[in-house]
Amino acid sequence: MTAYPKTEALMQRGCEFLGTETAILCGAMSWVSERNLVSAISNAGGFGVIACGAMTPELLDAEIAATRAMTDKPFGVNLITMHPQLFDLIEVCAKHQVGHVVLAGGLPPKGSLDAIKQSGAKVIVFAPTLALAKKQFRAGADALVIEGSEAGGHIGPVATSVLAQEFLPELAADHLVFVAGGIGRGDMIASYLEMGAVGVQLGTRFACATESIAHPDFKQAFFRAKARDAEASVQLDPRLPVIPVRALKNKGTAEFTEKQREVGLLLDQGSVDMAEAQLRIEHFWAGALRRAVIDGDVENGSLMAGQSVGMVTREEPVAEIIATLMSECEAALARR
Ligand SMILES: Cc1cc2nc3c(=O)[nH]c(=O)nc-3n(C[C@H](O)[C@H](O)[C@H](O)COP(=O)(O)O)c2cc1C
């Protein structure tokens, strides 16, 4: 008899797919999701995912090997689709026989899904619309993560609750769908599982775990923050595209608004051309997540965080976080 029979029954398809005890993924977080956090998540029965981010193939190679040395449980690798060396990174995953590759940051380029599948790995994708989700399943994707705008990091415009209502009734019977964005308690996991999700993905809730290498000042900023402090970046000028990112507001986010105003003005005056103006906006946040996570620069760095940050109040070991989520989920299901 397990401690979580109702939860495990609803997570069964997700667990079989991931090869885990619980169908809880820790979403890849650049700089945060490295060997220590990833192996801790997998060792605790969840599914850790290495954030490749802008890593070179050599760095990814070393990170996978180091993670393997810390866990014999399954874990995945998250690759950003616009990485210039995407296919080399896929080869590195294949060399290590990584079981699951997550493709994030845009639709997978031609041939990438097949390249991953040829190595025997499963492919997990994201999709902003139901039509694109169906298209990717037809193209061979094995599982989908739907991620709402409550999430930390790069976000789409639609809330998790709405995406769940749009995608799950259409896809859940025949496909594996995980839900992400704004999940801080097991009660919420119970609801998405009941709607047909096979599991969930959380980032913010795990970012400050004991095993996370994030700087103590980064963690303190999370512990102090409330849901409303995790704001999505706003585009001020229609000529200067801004990809929305949810992060804790700080000096950097205020200066970013100012920067957009300043560059827009330079454009009006004709002192910079469009390409230069867009580049100045694009470059503003270069290296900013690393500055926050690794250097602890909580004023100027990017403190990517989801709205569930208000439920992150102290440092806890990953195993405790997962146990809490599972028992909250089980209690919620038992109350039905
Ligand atoms: C600090 C931080 C960095 C992130 N970096 C990435 C990333 O590099 N690639 C990615 O696909 N998602 C990234 N995400 C999103 C997470 O993988 C996850 O999907 C998200 O955090 C889930 O929503 P939640 O924050 O509400 O739990 C990041 C999130 C955070 C909080």
The ligand as a Tripos MOL2 file, in Angstrom:
@<TRIPOS>MOLECULE
LIG
   31    33     1     0     0
SMALL
NO_CHARGES

@<TRIPOS>ATOM
      1 C1         14.6690   31.0680  -13.0060 C.3       1 LIG1
      2 C2         13.9220   30.3580  -14.1230 C.ar      1 LIG1
      3 C3         14.6230   30.0370  -15.3010 C.ar      1 LIG1
      4 C4         13.9700   29.3480  -16.3310 C.ar      1 LIG1
      5 N1         14.6850   28.9880  -17.4440 N.ar      1 LIG1
      6 C5         14.0880   28.2220  -18.4040 C.ar      1 LIG1
      7 C6         14.8570   27.7120  -19.5080 C.ar      1 LIG1
      8 O1         16.0530   27.9580  -19.6090 O.2       1 LIG1
      9 N2         14.2290   26.9510  -20.4380 N.ar      1 LIG1
     10 C7         12.8840   26.6400  -20.3270 C.ar      1 LIG1
     11 O2         12.3510   25.9380  -21.1920 O.2       1 LIG1
     12 N3         12.1370   27.1060  -19.2850 N.ar      1 LIG1
     13 C8         12.7110   27.8610  -18.3320 C.ar      1 LIG1
     14 N4         11.9730   28.2680  -17.2370 N.ar      1 LIG1
     15 C9         10.5740   27.7670  -17.0770 C.3       1 LIG1
     16 C10        10.5440   26.4740  -16.2140 C.3       1 LIG1
     17 O3         11.1560   25.4060  -16.8850 O.3       1 LIG1
     18 C11         9.1140   26.0200  -15.8640 C.3       1 LIG1
     19 O4          8.4230   25.6240  -17.0260 O.3       1 LIG1
     20 C12         8.3160   27.0860  -15.1590 C.3       1 LIG1
     21 O5          9.0840   27.6210  -14.1230 O.3       1 LIG1
     22 C13         7.0140   26.4990  -14.6240 C.3       1 LIG1
     23 O6          6.2010   27.4560  -14.0560 O.3       1 LIG1
     24 P1          6.3180   27.9270  -12.5120 P.3       1 LIG1
     25 O7          7.5120   28.8240  -12.4540 O.co2     1 LIG1
     26 O8          5.0380   28.6620  -12.2860 O.co2     1 LIG1
     27 O9          6.4480   26.6940  -11.6700 O.co2     1 LIG1
     28 C14        12.5860   28.9950  -16.2020 C.ar      1 LIG1
     29 C15        11.9040   29.3600  -15.0250 C.ar      1 LIG1
     30 C16        12.5440   30.0220  -13.9980 C.ar      1 LIG1
     31 C17        11.7750   30.3550  -12.7280 C.3       1 LIG1
@<TRIPOS>BOND
     1     1     2 1
     2     2     3 ar
     3     2    30 ar
     4     3     4 ar
     5     4     5 ar
     6     4    28 ar
     7     5     6 ar
     8     6     7 ar
     9     6    13 1
    10     7     8 2
    11     7     9 ar
    12     9    10 ar
    13    10    11 2
    14    10    12 ar
    15    12    13 ar
    16    13    14 ar
    17    14    15 1
    18    14    28 ar
    19    15    16 1
    20    16    17 1
    21    16    18 1
    22    18    19 1
    23    18    20 1
    24    20    21 1
    25    20    22 1
    26    22    23 1
    27    23    24 1
    28    24    25 2
    29    24    26 1
    30    24    27 1
    31    28    29 ar
    32    29    30 ar
    33    30    31 1
@<TRIPOS>SUBSTRUCTURE
     1 LIG1         1 GROUP 0 **** ****
